[in-house]
Amino acid sequence: MCDILHSRQIKIHLRMDPIFNMTKTKKEQERLLGIIHGLTRKVVKQKKELFEKNLAEGKLPSPSLSEIIGKEEESSATTKVEEPAVISQGSMLRDDLDAIDENDIGEKRRLAFLDL
């Protein structure tokens, strides 16, 4: 698929849709897009079925979206970043090593977008 996109950018005659639509590359692009979209539909369908099944059983994904948002609000309220004494170039940028976060240790509890 990437090769098709790159060739359309490089070759001037493939940039025009009427000409591109008459090539074998167009059929190959449609076939590859069909595979990509089919996989996406399959994953969304499986996630939807799993969510509906868990909802019927009274289970919600753990952690829920409200739990994640609540923890982020608590940690942002309690975390205080120390300001450097002298303002220098790049002093306003926060590095991972600037402050010690209690949340750095252990498992990060994140959900995939489809699990929200």
PyMOL commands that set and color helices and strands:
alter all, ss='L'
color gray80, all
select helices_A, chain A and resi 2-10+12-15+17-20+24-57+65-78+102-104+113-115
alter helices_A, ss='H'
color red, helices_A
deselect
rebuild
show_as cartoon
